[in-house]
Amino acid sequence: MKKKKILEKGIEELSLDTKALKLLKENDIITVEDLWSKKRKDLKELNFSDSEITTIAIKLQLYGLDLNKKIY
């Protein structure tokens, strides 16, 4: 899948757990691109635990993306 297309998709595409999806949506993080632009520190400030942030990072990496707007 092309990187640009995945960035345009909703965060549901990442198959995160319900709690994480709810917290992201409450903070206006709706698309994969919104999430991709965040840093670990940003997610920590939204009250995500270290393990939840790691899970999010792994889900992004499955699409060749990483936090801080890195593409592989």
C-alpha positions in Angstrom: 0.0 0.0 0.0 1.4 3.4 -0.9 2.4 5.5 2.1 0.2 8.5 1.0 -2.9 6.3 1.0 -2.4 4.9 4.4 -1.8 8.4 5.8 -5.2 9.5 4.6 -7.0 6.6 6.3 -8.7 6.7 9.7 -6.8 5.5 12.7 -9.1 2.5 12.8 -6.9 1.1 10.0 -4.2 0.4 12.6 -6.4 -2.0 14.6 -5.6 -0.4 17.9 -7.6 -1.3 21.0 -10.9 0.4 21.8 -9.4 2.5 24.7 -6.6 3.8 22.5 -8.9 4.7 19.6 -11.3 6.5 22.0 -8.5 8.5 23.6 -7.0 9.5 20.2 -10.4 10.6 18.8 -11.1 12.6 22.0 -7.9 14.5 21.2 -8.8 15.1 17.5 -6.4 12.5 16.2 -8.6 11.1 13.5 -6.3 10.0 10.6 -3.1 8.0 10.5 -1.3 11.1 9.4 -2.5 12.9 12.6 -1.0 10.2 14.7 2.1 9.8 12.6 3.0 13.5 13.2 3.0 13.0 17.0 6.0 12.3 19.1 6.2 9.9 22.0 6.2 12.8 24.4 2.9 14.1 22.8 1.3 10.7 23.4 2.6 10.6 26.9 0.9 14.0 27.6 -2.4 12.4 26.4 -2.0 9.9 29.2 -0.9 6.9 27.1 1.3 4.4 29.0 4.7 3.4 27.7 3.4 0.0 26.6 0.5 1.7 24.7 2.9 4.0 23.0 5.1 1.1 22.0 2.1 -0.7 20.6 1.1 2.3 18.5 4.7 2.6 17.2 4.7 -1.0 16.2 1.4 -0.7 14.4 2.7 2.3 12.5 5.9 0.4 11.7 3.9 -2.4 10.1 3.0 0.3 7.4 6.6 1.6 7.2 5.9 4.6 9.3 7.2 5.8 12.6 6.4 8.5 15.1 8.0 11.9 14.4 7.0 11.7 10.6 9.6 9.1 9.6 8.9 6.9 6.6 10.9 3.7 5.9 
